[in-house]
Amino acid sequence: MDDPERIARDYAACELRNNLTRRPAGLYCEGTFDTWLCWPHTAANTTAYEHCPEFVHGFSPELLAHKECTENGTWFTHPLTGMPWSNYTTCVKPEDDVSEIITVYEVGYSVSLVALLLSLGILFYFKSLRCARITVHMNLFASFAANNATWLLWYGLVTRAPDTLAASPAWCRALNVALQYVLLTNYTWMLCEGLYLHTVLVSAFVSERRLVRALLAAGWLLPVLPALVYAGRRAAADDPLCWMDDGPPRPELAVLVCVTVVLNLAFLCNIVRVLCTKLRAGGGAGGAARPSATALHALRATCLLAPLLGLQYLLTPFRPDRSASWWLAYEYVSALTISLQGLCVAVLYCFCNGEVLAQLRRRWRVLTFRPRANSTTNTTVSFVRSAGGGAGEDKV
């Protein structure tokens, strides 16, 4: 993502460079800075070349981007946007390791999406499982499923389509904003999980219906404002390539993520304190104050997922340069851990949930034993013979 400090610094350097450079004779295009590269004064009907920016994820700095100066002395404008356009589509090597890393992301997101949809199907099917806690789980699954599906659309329709990147149409930029929104909902719904567990355990009297309504509003509406601010800033900067770049996390997105992770950790610390207090009290009061096994399981799952969800933000400061020897290993580890987060959510909150497993076992027994009862051909009828006073059996 674009760094405002870098843009300001590079813009000033570009202005100084072009002011000190002799202008071509005759018609020429005025030197300009497109937020990524500085383009020099270029004679009409010629093409300027510059090395690709190294801070953009997936670009190879040894390759060249280009910008065309038309015969009338103006920079080439893209026919779809009508704005001056620099061609960065040549900055990606077809044989580069980036394509393999994208494949890892696609496989991981696909596996996670299948697991999440299966979890949602199970929870929808068994109506006896419906409760406030399961409702929160289902919304968490839905947010991760939406995130995974949007990433798969992004890779299929944008990342692997150089023409789309070059044109940067409105739908492509809208998909980028949607991607940021659903990513933020993962964090807000993880916060809702922690807040629900904290409220139920700490507050003795609480209306779960009102609590769930508040969580529904918070989980889906809190990310709206950061996503809109993100869209406004990107539109104002007129960033190219469907707003696809890589760099420091944008403040309007990172602030919400950091707040949710910190609050969740605070909730978890207080939950652990309350549970320890109840366990000690339960030991001397016949276990009346002992927390349920479901609460303990939810606590374990939340403790595992809270740091897991913030993993990509914890790893970002340690991202190596592409020239580093361990760059490829870092990218593979990052791709696996991030893309499989949805699978971890489904396993911890559904496939390892005791209530869900009990319902599945009960349903399996019904499906297994019912055909045997229907296939019986002999019916045994017992009756008491009134004349003989003894019991007898006749088979019909």
N, C-alpha and C positions, 0 to 999 in steps of 0.2 A: 504494500500500500504506500501511497505517496507520503513523504515526510515534509511538512511545511517548512521546516528549517532547511532541509536540503534544497527544496525548490527555491527559497529565497536566496540561498547562497549561490546556487548554480545560475539563477537568473542574473544576479549581479555580475558574476564572472563572465557570463555570456555577453552582457551589455558592454563590459569593458573590452572583451576580446573583439567584438564586432566594431567598436568605436576605433580601435587601434589598427583595424584591417583595412587595406586599400580596397575601395569599391571597384567593381569591374566597369569597363567602358561600355557605353550604350545602355540598353535596357538590362535590368537585373532585378532579382528578388532581394528585398531587404532581409538581412540576417534576423533570425528569430529564435526564441526559446519555446519549445512546446511542452514544457514541464518535465520532460524526460531528457532531451538532448538539445545542445546548442547547435543551430544550423548557421553556417556562414553566409555572407553575401554571395549570391550565385547568379551567374550570367543567364540571360533568358535562353530558353530552349536547351537547358542542360540539367544534369541531375547531381545533387550533392550527396555524399556518402559519409557516414559516421559509424564508429563502432557501436554495437548494441549495448544498451545499459546493463551493467552487471547486477544491479539491485532488483531487477525484475525476475521473478521466479520462472525458470524454464528457458530464459534467454542465454545464449552463448556469447560472451563479450568479444570473442575473436571473429564473430560474423559481423556483417555490415547492414545497417538500415539505410534507407535512402529517401530523399525528398525531391520532388520534381519541380523545377521552375519552368513555367510555360513560356511560350514564345512571346507573349505580351507582357512578360515581366512580373507575373503574379504567381504565388505558390499554388500548386495543384489543389483543388478542392474536391472532396469526395462527393459523388453525385447524389448520395442518399442524405447526407447531413448538410451539404453546402458549406462545410467548414474546411479550412486548410488541413491537410492530412499528410502525415508522415507514415511511410510504409515500414512497419516493424515485423511483418509476417515472415521476413527472411531471417529472423533472429533465432528461430528454433530449428535445431537439427532434426531431420526425420529419424535418424538412427540413434538419437540421444537417449540416455538412460531415463530421461523424464517420462517417456512414453511407457516404460516398464513400471515406473513408480505410479503413474496414473492408473495402470492396469491393476496394481495392488489395491489402490483406493477403490476402484470399481468393484473388484471382487469382495473386498471387505464390506463396503456399503451394501452390496447385493445380499450377502449372507446376513447382515444385520437386519436388513429390511424384511427378509423372509421370516426371520425369528420374531421380529416385532409384530408383523401381520398375523403370524400364527398365535402369538400371545393375545393379541386383541380378539382374534376369533374365539379362542378358548374362553376368555372372560365375558364376551358377549353371549356365548352359547349357554354357559352355566349361570342362569339367573339367580340361583341360590347364593352365588358369590357376590352379588351386587351389594355394596355398602359404600360409605364415604371413602374409606381407605382405598378400596379397589377403584373407585372413580378417579381418585388422584393418580393411581398407577396407570390407568388407561389413558389419561391425558398426557402423562409422561411418555408412554409408548407412542401416542399419536404424534407428539412433537418430534421424537427421534425418527419416526417413520417418515414424516414430512421432510425432515432435514436430509435423510439418506436419499429419498426420492429426488429431491431438488439437486443434490450433488450429482446424482447419476445423470439427470437432465443436463446439468452444466457441462459435465465431461463429454457427453454424447453430442450435444448441440453446439457447444462453444469451443471448448478446449481442443477438440479434434477437428474443428472446422475453421481453417485459416481465413476463408472468405468471410465468414461471419465475424471473426475478430477484426478483420480489416474494415468491414462496413460499420461495425458497432451499432446495429439497429436499436431502436427503442425497446423492443421486446427482450433483447439480450441484456440491456442495462437493467430493465425491470426484473429479470431473472436474477441478476446479481443482488439487487436489493432484497428480493424474496429469500435468497440464500442467507443473507445476513440476518434477516428477521427470524427464520426458523432456527438458525443456529443459536440465537439469543433465547428462544423459547426453551431450548434444552436446559439452559441454566436457570431460567425463572421457574420452570417446573421442578427442577431439582431442589430449588429453594422452597417451593410449595410442599414437596415431600418432607423436608426437614421441619418446616413451619407446622405442618399438620401433626407430625409425630410429637413435636415439642408441645403444641397446644393440648393434645389429647392427654399426654402424660402429666403435664404440669398443672393444667387447669382442671379442677374436679368437675365443674359444671360448665358445659359449653354446648351450644346448639350446633351439631355437626352439619345440619342443612345450611345454616347461615355461613358456617366456616367454609364449606365446599363452594358456595356461591362466590365468596370473597376470593378464594383461591383460583376459581375459574377466571374471574376478571383479572386477577394479578398475573396469572400464568400466561395469558394470551394477549393482554393489553400493555403490560409494562414494556415489552420490546418494540412497540409501535413507534414511540417518539424517537428512540435512538436510531431506528431504521430510517425514519423520515429525515432526521438530521444528516445521516450518512448520505442519503440520496441527494439532499439539497447541496451538500458540500461537493459531491462528485459532479453534479450537474453544473455547478458554478465554475468548477475548475475545467470543465469540458475535457475530462480525461478520455483517452482513446481506448481501443481494444476491449470494449465491453466492461470497462472499469476493472480489468483484470491486472493486478500487479501484486507485488509481495514486498513487505517491509514491516516496520514497527506497527503494532496494533493501533487502530484509529481510536482516539480518546472517546468519541461518542459511543463506541461499541465496547471498548475495554473497561470503561468505568462500571457499566452495568454488570459485566462478568465478574469483575473483582468484588463488587459489593455483594453479589449473590453468593460467591464462594466464601467470603469472609463471614457473612451472616450465617450461612449454613454451618460453618465450623463452630461459630459461637453457639448455635442451637445444639449442636452435637455435644459440645462440652457440657452444657447445662443438662442435657438429657442424661448423659452418663452420670453426672452428679446426682440427679433425682433418682435414677435407677439404683445406684449404689445405696442411697438412703433408704429406699423402699425395700431393697433386699435385706439390709440390716434390720429394719423394723419388722419385716416379715418373718425373720428367724425367731423372734420372740413373741409373735402374736398369731401363731398358727398359720402363717402364710397368707393372712388376709390382705396384707399390703403388697404381696409379691406381684410384680408385673407379669403380664401374660407372655407366653412363648412367642406369639405373633409380634408383640412389641419388640421383643429382643431380636427377632429375625429382621424386622424392619430397620432396627437400629444398626445391625451388622451390615445390611445391604446399603444403607445410607452412608455409613462410615467408609465403605469401600468406594462408593460412587462419587462422593464429594471431591476427593482429590483426583479421581480419574477424569472427571469432567473438565477440570482445569489443567489437564496435563499439557495440552498444546500451548497454553499461555505460559506454563512453567518452562517449556522447552524452547520457546521462541528466543530468549536472550542468548541461548547457547547454540543457535543455528550457525554452522560453519560456512565459510566461503566455498564456492563451487570448486575452487582449486585445492581445498583441503583434502587430505587422504581419507578422512572419515566422513566426508560429505554424503556419499552414497549410503553408507550404513545408517547415518542419522535419518536420511529421508525414508528409508525402508522401515525403520523402527517407528518413526512418526506416522507413516501411512498405516501401519498395522494397528497401532494403539488408538489412533483417532477413528479410523473407519470401523473398528470392532466395538466401539463404545455402545452402540445400540444392541449388539448381541449380549454384552455384559448386563445391560439393563434388563433385557428379556429373561436372562438366566436367573439373575438375583431376585427379581420381583415376581416372576411367574413360574418358570420351570423348577425353581427350588422352593416355591411357596408350598407349605404343608397343606393348606386348604385346597389349593389347585390340584396337587397330587392326589389328595383324598378323593376329590370329585372325579378325576380321571380314572383312578382305580375302581371306583364304584361303577362308573359307566362301562369300563372294560368288563367287569364281572357280569353286568346285565347283558352286554352283547355276547359274551362267551357262553353263558348258561342258558339263555332263552332258547336258542335253537335245539338244545338237547331236550328240553321239556316239550317242545312242539313235535319232535320226531318220535316220541313214544307211541308205540302201536298197541300195546296192551294196557288196559285200564283195570286196576284192581279195585273191586268193590267189596267192602266189608259190611256185613249186616248181622244182626242178632236174630237167630231163629227162635221164634216165640214158642214153637211146639216142642223143640228138643231142649230148650233152655241153654244151648251151647252156642258158641260163636263159630261162624264158618266164613270162608272166603270163596267167592265165585269170580272167575275171570271172564270178562266180556270181550 
